[in-house]
Amino acid sequence: MARTLAARGIRATWEVATGHLPELRIGGAPVLWAAPWRADPEVQSDARIPLVDRRLGGTFVCAPFGRDDVDGGPPHGAPANRPWRVLRAGPAAVRATCAFARGHITATIAVRDDHPVLYQTHVLDLTAPVTFAHHPIFHLAGGGRISAPPPRAVLTFASEVPFLTPNARSDAWIVDGRDVRTYPEGQAEDFATIVADPGLGWTALRREAEGDTILTLRRAEQLPVTNLWFSNGARGGIWSGSDGLLGIEDGICAGAEGFATALSGRSRVAAEGVATVLREGRHVIPHAILRLPGHHDVRSVAPVPDGLCIATTAGERMIPFDEGHFR
């Protein structure tokens, strides 16, 4: 079963069976990428493929992020692989919950008239520590470039088809002469983790062919890293033919080093002075995805009454936004 959320200028579809949100259209334009094999009966009936991959769509949350080498759960955790229970649903919002080995998550996903924004708030009630991340996937038909506040660190990892030097560290966007912000032109299957300083964290993605700019926003003191997953035509199997994909995965984790390493406190991310797990107790984590028509090189994002002030190289843009979302 899927729930449709709609308001003036925005429409989203959220899937109860997995907690994935495979469709988001803002201003009539598609924002998120959903796997084409979602409609392939052979893939959907293949139980050897984790449900998170079979139903891969748009954006979802991970608890834990990546491989679960502690509790032995599925990739990206049970919340990305099992049904959620709807608590309340209306034309423009849904509230649902999902239990997993270390607690439960309650999600509120909402849209508003004339706001080019998908609002998400996840409340995690934890009985044990866990990593957590959002996992939106964007398609770039003709390349693109990200902008974000200056990083505390950029970390790369061993990967299948790297375009960045593996296992490197930089305190700037350039890693051994390659700019992490520019999407690779050739085949790539790579991963980098951006460690941020506290405050309103944001990443802006300028999509060349699509003619727009997508932003993700979070509180960086809660989600101190952004994992960048580059997947550009280098994978086989069901992934054959899927190129131009970029995951902008805001989270609290150890990058690509796994759940056990995050819990140990001895990861490369932890060495940068930030947390890599959410501890026991309650955590209220807001997040947002918004779309601006046109190409914009974003320099800063700041909340103002009833909106956001987005400063670009061409001037300031005022965007309607719920100013209480990140309080």
C-alpha positions as CSV (number, residue, x, y, z in Angstrom):
1,M,0.0,0.0,0.0
2,A,1.2,3.5,-0.8
3,R,0.1,6.8,0.7
4,T,-0.1,9.9,-1.5
5,L,0.8,13.3,0.1
6,A,-0.1,16.4,-1.9
7,A,-0.3,20.1,-1.5
8,R,-0.2,23.0,-3.9
9,G,3.0,22.6,-5.9
10,I,4.2,19.4,-4.4
11,R,3.3,15.7,-4.4
12,A,4.9,12.6,-2.7
13,T,4.2,8.9,-2.5
14,W,5.2,7.0,0.6
15,E,5.3,3.1,0.7
16,V,4.0,1.5,3.8
17,A,5.6,-1.9,3.1
18,T,9.2,-0.5,3.4
19,G,9.1,3.1,4.5
20,H,10.5,4.2,1.2
21,L,9.3,7.4,-0.5
22,P,9.8,6.6,-4.2
23,E,8.2,9.7,-5.6
24,L,8.6,13.3,-4.9
25,R,7.6,16.0,-7.4
26,I,8.0,19.7,-6.7
27,G,6.8,22.3,-9.1
28,G,5.9,19.4,-11.4
29,A,9.5,18.1,-11.6
30,P,10.8,14.8,-10.3
31,V,13.2,15.2,-7.5
32,L,14.1,11.6,-6.4
33,W,15.2,8.5,-8.3
34,A,13.4,5.1,-8.0
35,A,14.8,1.9,-9.2
36,P,13.3,0.7,-12.6
37,W,13.3,-2.9,-11.3
38,R,10.6,-2.0,-8.8
39,A,8.2,-3.0,-11.7
40,D,10.1,-6.2,-12.6
41,P,8.2,-9.3,-11.3
42,E,11.3,-11.5,-11.5
43,V,13.3,-9.1,-9.3
44,Q,10.5,-8.6,-6.9
45,S,10.1,-12.3,-6.4
46,D,13.8,-13.0,-5.8
47,A,14.1,-13.3,-2.0
48,R,17.9,-13.5,-2.3
49,I,17.9,-9.7,-3.0
50,P,17.3,-7.7,0.2
51,L,14.0,-5.9,0.2
52,V,15.7,-2.5,0.5
53,D,17.3,-3.2,-2.9
54,R,14.2,-4.8,-4.5
55,R,12.0,-1.8,-3.5
56,L,14.7,0.8,-3.7
57,G,13.0,4.1,-4.1
58,G,13.6,7.8,-3.6
59,T,14.4,8.2,0.1
60,F,14.2,6.2,3.2
61,V,15.9,6.0,6.7
62,C,18.6,3.6,7.8
63,A,19.0,2.2,11.4
64,P,21.7,1.1,11.3
65,F,23.3,2.7,8.3
66,G,25.0,0.3,5.8
67,R,25.9,-3.2,6.8
68,D,24.7,-4.5,10.2
69,D,27.7,-6.4,11.4
70,V,26.4,-6.3,15.0
71,D,22.8,-7.6,15.1
72,G,22.9,-9.4,11.8
73,G,20.0,-7.5,10.3
74,P,19.5,-6.6,6.7
75,P,21.4,-3.8,4.9
76,H,20.4,-0.4,6.2
77,G,18.4,-2.0,9.0
78,A,14.9,-3.3,9.5
79,P,13.2,0.2,9.0
80,A,14.3,0.1,5.3
81,N,13.2,-3.5,4.9
82,R,9.9,-4.1,6.7
83,P,6.4,-2.7,6.9
84,W,5.6,0.3,8.9
85,R,2.4,0.8,11.0
86,V,0.5,3.9,10.1
87,L,-0.7,5.9,13.1
88,R,-2.3,8.8,11.3
89,A,-2.7,9.8,7.7
90,G,-4.2,12.8,5.9
91,P,-4.1,14.4,2.5
92,A,-0.7,16.2,3.2
93,A,0.9,14.2,6.0
94,V,1.5,10.7,7.4
95,R,2.7,9.5,10.8
96,A,3.9,6.0,11.1
97,T,6.1,3.8,13.3
98,C,8.5,0.9,12.8
99,A,10.1,-1.3,15.5
100,F,13.6,-2.7,15.2
101,A,16.2,-4.5,17.4
102,R,17.3,-1.3,19.2
103,G,14.1,0.5,19.7
104,H,11.5,2.1,17.4
105,I,11.2,5.0,15.0
106,T,8.2,7.2,14.5
107,A,8.2,9.2,11.3
108,T,6.1,12.3,10.4
109,I,6.3,13.2,6.7
110,A,4.5,16.3,5.5
111,V,4.0,18.7,2.6
112,R,2.5,22.2,2.7
113,D,0.8,24.5,0.1
114,D,3.3,26.6,-1.8
115,H,6.3,25.2,0.1
116,P,8.8,23.5,-2.3
117,V,9.8,21.3,0.6
118,L,9.4,17.7,1.9
119,Y,9.4,17.9,5.7
120,Q,10.5,14.9,7.7
121,T,10.8,14.4,11.4
122,H,11.9,11.1,12.9
123,V,11.6,10.3,16.6
124,L,13.9,7.5,17.7
125,D,13.2,5.8,21.1
126,L,16.3,3.7,21.6
127,T,17.1,0.9,24.0
128,A,20.6,0.6,22.7
129,P,23.0,2.8,20.5
130,V,22.5,2.8,16.8
131,T,23.7,4.6,13.7
132,F,21.1,6.5,11.6
133,A,21.0,8.2,8.2
134,H,18.6,9.5,5.6
135,H,19.2,8.0,2.2
136,P,17.8,10.1,-0.7
137,I,18.9,9.2,-4.2
138,F,19.0,11.8,-7.0
139,H,19.5,11.3,-10.7
140,L,21.8,13.5,-12.7
141,A,21.2,13.0,-16.5
142,G,23.9,15.4,-17.4
143,G,26.2,15.7,-14.4
144,G,26.1,18.2,-11.6
145,R,27.9,19.8,-8.7
146,I,27.3,20.1,-5.0
147,S,28.0,23.0,-2.7
148,A,28.0,23.0,1.1
149,P,29.6,24.8,4.0
150,P,33.4,24.2,4.3
151,P,34.0,20.7,5.6
152,R,35.8,19.8,8.8
153,A,37.1,16.8,6.9
154,V,36.5,14.8,3.7
155,L,37.1,11.1,4.1
156,T,37.3,8.5,1.2
157,F,37.1,4.8,1.5
158,A,38.0,1.7,-0.5
159,S,35.4,1.2,-3.2
160,E,34.5,-0.9,-6.2
161,V,35.3,1.6,-9.0
162,P,36.8,4.7,-7.4
163,F,37.3,8.1,-9.0
164,L,38.7,9.5,-5.7
165,T,41.9,8.3,-4.0
166,P,40.8,5.5,-1.6
167,N,41.3,5.9,2.2
168,A,42.3,9.5,1.9
169,R,41.6,12.5,4.1
170,S,41.4,16.2,3.3
171,D,40.4,19.3,5.2
172,A,39.1,20.8,1.9
173,W,37.0,19.7,-1.0
174,I,40.0,18.7,-3.1
175,V,41.3,15.1,-2.5
176,D,44.6,14.5,-4.4
177,G,43.7,16.9,-7.1
178,R,40.1,15.7,-7.5
179,D,37.2,18.0,-6.5
180,V,34.6,15.9,-4.5
181,R,31.9,18.4,-5.4
182,T,31.9,17.7,-9.1
183,Y,30.1,14.6,-10.3
184,P,32.4,12.2,-12.2
185,E,32.1,12.0,-15.9
186,G,33.3,8.4,-16.3
187,Q,32.2,5.2,-14.7
188,A,32.4,5.2,-10.9
189,E,31.1,3.4,-7.8
190,D,32.6,5.4,-5.0
191,F,31.8,6.8,-1.5
192,A,33.0,9.8,0.5
193,T,32.0,11.1,3.9
194,I,31.9,14.8,4.6
195,V,32.3,15.7,8.3
196,A,30.6,19.0,9.3
197,D,30.7,21.5,12.0
198,P,27.6,22.1,14.2
199,G,24.7,24.3,13.0
200,L,22.2,24.2,10.2
201,G,23.8,21.7,7.8
202,W,22.9,21.8,4.1
203,T,24.0,20.3,0.8
204,A,22.9,21.9,-2.5
205,L,23.0,19.8,-5.7
206,R,23.0,21.7,-9.0
207,R,21.6,19.3,-11.7
208,E,22.7,20.4,-15.1
209,A,20.3,18.6,-17.4
210,E,17.3,18.8,-15.0
211,G,17.8,22.6,-14.7
212,D,17.3,22.7,-11.0
213,T,19.0,22.8,-7.6
214,I,18.1,20.4,-4.8
215,L,18.9,21.0,-1.1
216,T,19.0,18.7,1.8
217,L,18.9,20.3,5.3
218,R,19.5,18.9,8.8
219,R,20.9,19.9,12.2
220,A,24.6,19.0,11.9
221,E,25.0,18.6,15.7
222,Q,22.6,15.6,15.3
223,L,23.7,14.3,11.9
224,P,27.3,15.4,11.7
225,V,28.2,13.6,8.4
226,T,27.0,13.6,4.9
227,N,27.8,10.4,3.0
228,L,28.1,10.9,-0.8
229,W,27.4,7.8,-2.8
230,F,28.4,8.1,-6.4
231,S,27.0,5.4,-8.7
232,N,27.7,6.1,-12.4
233,G,27.2,3.0,-14.6
234,A,29.8,0.8,-13.0
235,R,27.6,-1.9,-11.4
236,G,26.3,-5.0,-12.9
237,G,23.3,-7.2,-12.2
238,I,20.0,-5.4,-11.6
239,W,22.0,-2.2,-11.6
240,S,23.1,-2.5,-15.2
241,G,22.2,0.7,-17.1
242,S,21.6,2.7,-13.9
243,D,23.9,5.7,-14.1
244,G,24.1,9.3,-12.9
245,L,23.0,8.4,-9.3
246,L,24.0,10.4,-6.3
247,G,23.1,9.6,-2.7
248,I,23.3,12.6,-0.3
249,E,23.0,10.7,3.0
250,D,22.9,12.9,6.1
251,G,23.6,10.7,9.1
252,I,25.4,9.8,12.3
253,C,27.7,6.9,11.5
254,A,31.3,5.8,10.8
255,G,31.0,6.4,7.0
256,A,31.7,3.1,5.2
257,E,33.4,1.4,8.1
258,G,30.3,-0.3,9.4
259,F,28.1,-0.5,12.6
260,A,30.5,-2.3,14.8
261,T,33.3,0.2,14.1
262,A,30.9,3.1,14.8
263,L,30.0,1.5,18.2
264,S,33.7,1.1,19.0
265,G,34.4,4.8,18.9
266,R,37.6,4.1,17.0
267,S,36.5,5.0,13.5
268,R,38.1,7.6,11.2
269,V,34.9,9.7,11.6
270,A,35.2,9.6,15.4
271,A,38.8,10.7,15.1
272,E,37.4,14.0,13.6
273,G,35.8,14.7,17.0
274,V,32.1,13.9,16.2
275,A,29.7,11.2,17.4
276,T,29.1,8.1,15.3
277,V,26.1,6.7,17.1
278,L,22.8,7.9,18.7
279,R,22.8,6.8,22.4
280,E,19.9,5.2,24.4
281,G,16.9,7.5,24.9
282,R,14.8,9.7,22.7
283,H,16.1,11.7,19.7
284,V,13.9,14.0,17.6
285,I,15.6,14.5,14.2
286,P,14.2,16.9,11.6
287,H,15.2,16.8,8.0
288,A,14.1,18.6,4.8
289,I,14.5,18.3,1.0
290,L,13.7,21.3,-1.2
291,R,13.9,22.1,-4.9
292,L,14.7,25.4,-6.6
293,P,14.1,25.8,-10.3
294,G,17.3,26.9,-12.1
295,H,21.0,26.4,-11.5
296,H,22.2,28.0,-8.3
297,D,25.6,28.0,-6.7
298,V,24.5,28.2,-3.0
299,R,26.8,30.0,-0.5
300,S,24.7,30.0,2.6
301,V,21.3,29.0,4.0
302,A,19.7,30.8,7.0
303,P,16.3,30.7,8.6
304,V,14.2,33.9,8.6
305,P,10.6,34.5,9.7
306,D,8.3,32.1,7.7
307,G,11.1,31.1,5.4
308,L,14.7,30.5,4.4
309,C,17.2,33.0,2.9
310,I,19.3,31.1,0.4
311,A,22.3,33.2,-0.7
312,T,23.7,32.3,-4.1
313,T,26.5,33.8,-6.3
314,A,23.6,35.6,-8.1
315,G,21.9,37.1,-5.0
316,E,19.5,36.0,-2.3
317,R,16.4,33.9,-2.7
318,M,13.6,33.8,-0.1
319,I,11.8,30.4,0.1
320,P,8.7,29.7,2.1
321,F,9.6,27.4,4.9
322,D,8.3,26.3,8.3
323,E,10.6,28.3,10.6
324,G,9.8,25.9,13.5
325,H,10.9,22.8,11.7
326,F,14.5,22.9,13.0
327,R,13.8,24.3,16.5
